[in-house]
Amino acid sequence: MHYKLHKELSVQTALLQFYCFLTRGFLEKEFISDFDYGNENIEQIHNMASPEKWDGDYSVIIQRISKTKEIVEKAKSYLQWNQKCNDEKIAEYMHNHPAFYEDGISIKDLSEIMEINGVLENGYLFHDRFHGYPEKHLNRYRVDCLDFLYSASYFYNEGFDYFNNRKSPTSYSESHNLPSTEMKRIQSKEEMMFRSFREAFINFIFFVESFINSVGYDAYLKGKGTDESERNKLKGIKSIRANGFKSYLSIRGKFKEYSRILSGTELDTENPIIENYINECVELRNQYVHSSPEQGSLKISLEEWKGKCDLMIDKQCFEVLNTFWKGCYPEKQFPVVIFNELSSSSFKGRLGKMMIARKEE
């Protein structure tokens, strides 16, 4: 009986930690007390494992198991998905992932625990992470490539506000009001616009490449690739020498290899959409990231940077991503979560387009 109750309390406590954290936004003030109860359970679990500390009172353990089950069922009722594995698997997951509270849970791991078909239909990739329902309106999902899109939006909107006289830089006469520790270099409006639109454009390039990398890694996590060479390529690795040195695929190589591995047909990178993107956009990004005095400075005007951003927002970014996606998955819908972000009103002055309805998550 001792072993059975000890194991049951351990498993139920792991379930309490798992479900209460993921649904903490619904528990409000109860969240802290429920976690405190779980910590008290852990103390009892340690006591039961120590002959010197165990007092032999099983009635307390039985009561705690019953109360813990009540808390778990309440937390489960807030989560919209059904559990599809046994309780022991969740307890094992919690034991093997001590950084669960900081990192959340990957969609891959979540799909092995819960029925999340709706999430997968919305286009989340396996390495995206779910953080539950936070109590302070934070993002439930972390989609790594979107961080660059949000950065592009931030910089573009800054430039747009200056461009349309909605915002003005600090003037020299106002600089004395700034805190003594704050940088007092006065920048012109043109300088602010130039840098903002340039950074927006560069972050678009980061976003596209990050999305491409995500599609490859998602396929790797799903077990795609017929051999070790193909599986490495899905991780972006072109080859590994005998001494362990790795060479990596170029952006053109990723377009070709990912599409070949996933669809059986290599994407034509001489397609004008891909060719222009690589030769113009990626090359421009590379010239800035790998700049040197020997190369000289690039002569791109403020208006040209804004024009490049406008084209990327209105057309080019989605055209490139969709061409790549269809090359990999000809019959599969483009990820809704990415499409909706690209088609929203995140960029000032660029009209939001029609969004695809999300399924219930």
Buried (B, 14 or more C-beta within 10 A) or exposed (E): EEEEBBBBBBBBBBBBBBBBBBBBBBBEEBBEEBBEBBEEBBEBBEBBEEEEEBEEEEEEBEEBBEBBBEBBEBBBEBBBBEBEEEBEBBBBBBEEBEEBEEEBBBBBBBBBBBEBEBBBBBBBBBBBBBBBBBEEEEEBBBBBBBBBBBBBBBBBBBBBBBBEEEBEBBEEEEEEEEEEEEEEEEEEBEEBBBBBBBBBBBBBBBBBBBBBBBBBBBBBBEEBBEEEBBBBBBBBBBEEEEEEEEEEBBBBBBBBBBBBBBBEEBBBBEBEBBEEBBEEBBEBBEBBEEEEEEEEEEEBEBEBBBBBBBEBBEEBBBBBBBBBBBBBBEEEEBBBBBBBBBBEEBBBBBEEEEBBEBEEB
